[in-house]
Amino acid sequence: MPITRTFRAALIAVCALSLAGAALWWFDRTDDAPYAVSADGPRVTLAYDGERPDKDVAAFLTVFVQRLAAGDVKGVDALADGYPEGSGAGREPSDFLRPLAASAAAGKVTAEVAEVEDARPLSQRVQAPGGGTSQADLALADGKHLRIQLAREHGVWWGYALAPAG
């Protein structure tokens, strides 16, 4: 049975629409945030010095402090690389983070969050929307400080560097 022109045109249109739909999905997809506030985890009080950041940054920081307060070094490391700047390759994340667990659990943690910046060229913004960078300085209850460099990819926030803040 020969393929008619109408059938061939319809088949080409369906394929073209499918490819266009797949391309739109690919460029507009968002990765699910791999974190959520735990109902059975330690209760943390996170206050903000200045304006409260958007809800996604606030959720990230709450989960970060909750995991830190629980002593969940692997959980914190899943949110951030876990290494303080300039620490050298030999230092384990647990060496830096474990001593901060009691400080995070001791009381209110205050966060100062910088404005979100997105200095990427337009082509990168189009390819990966919802990007940007920021920084959060956490003041723990006993006076210890922690700085988190934040990056947003496809609308999901990640910590990409940790360091003691002075």
N, C-alpha and C positions, 0 to 999 in steps of 0.2 A: 504494500500500500504506500503510495508516494506521499511525502509530507507536503501539505499545501502551504502556500505563502502565508496565509492567515495564521496557521498553526505555528510556523517558523517565527513569524513576527511576535506572536504571543509568547512563545518560548524564550525568545531573546529579551523581551520586555520583563518577564518574570525573573530571568537570570540577572538582568541589569538592576532591577529593584532589589533583589536579594543581596547583591554585592554592595549596593548603596546603603542598604540597611545595616549590613555587617560593618561597613566602614564607619557609619555614624555611631553604632554601638561601641566599636573599638575606641574611637576618639572621645566618646562621652561617658565611658564606663567609670565607675568609682570603685576603688577597693574598699571593702568593708573594714572598718577600724577593728584591729585585732585586740581590742581591749574594752572592758566594761567595768563599771564600779561593782565591786563584789558586795553583796548583801551580808555575807557572813565574814567578811574581812574586817580589819580594825577600823573603827570609826575615826575619821580624820577631820579636822577643822582647818579649812583652807580659806584664808582671808586674802584680800587684794589690797596692795598699796597703790592707790590710784584707781583708774577705771578697770572695771571687770572686763576681761577679754571675751571674745565671742564664745559661744557655748561649746564649740569643739575643742578649743584650747583649754577651757575650764575643765572639760571632761578628761582630757589627756592629763592635765596636772593633778586632778583629784585621784585618778587611777595610779599615776606615778607615785604620789605621796602615800597612797594606801598600800601599794606594793612595797615601798621602801619601809614603811612603818611595820609591816608584817615580816620584814627581813627576807623578802622574796627577791633575792639577788637575780635569779634567772628571769623572773618576771619583769624586773626593772631593766635588765639587759635586753629583753625582748622589745622594750620601748625605746631604748637608747643604747649606744654602743658600750656604755659602762666604764670607759676609761677616762680618767682626768687628763686634760691637756698636759703635755710635757712629762707624763709619768714614765715613759719608756715602755718598750714592748714586754718587759718581764713582769710587769705588775698585773695581777689579776683583778677583775672588777670587784670581786668579793672583798679584797683588801681595802678598797676605797669605800665601798658601799655599806658593808656590814656595820662599821662603827656609827654610821648615820641612822641606822634603824631605830635605835632607842631615842635619838633626838627627834626623829619624825613622829614617833608615837607619843612623845612626852606632852604634847599640847598643840596649841595653834601654830600652823605654818603659814607664814605670810609670803605671798608671791607678788613680785613686781614684774609685769610683762610689758615688753616693748611692743610698739606698733608693728604690724605685719608689713613687710616689704616684699616686693616682687620685681627684682631688677633684671629678670630674664628678657631676652629679645622676644619680640612679638611672635616669631615662628615657634619658639619653645612654648610660649603661653598657649598658642593654638593647639600644639601637639599634646600638651599635658596641662589642661586647665586646672584651676584650683591649687596652684602652687604658691610658694612664698616662704619667707623665713622670718623668724622672730627670736626672742631670747627671753628666758624667765630666770629671775634671781629668786631663790627660795631662802627665806630666813627661818631656820628651825627654832624650836622652842628654847633650846639651851644656848642660842647665839651662834650656832654653826651655820654656815652658808653654803649653798650649792647653786651653780649656774648651769642651766640647760640651754643649749642651742637648739632651736626648733626648726623643723622644715616641714612643709605641707606638700604632699604629692597626691594628685587626684583628689584633693579635698580631705585627705587624712593626715593628721599631725603625727610627727615622729620626733624624738629627741635624737640628735646625731652627735652630740658631744656633751660630756659632763666635766665640770671642773669645780674645784673649791672657789667660791666667790669671796673676794676680799672686801 
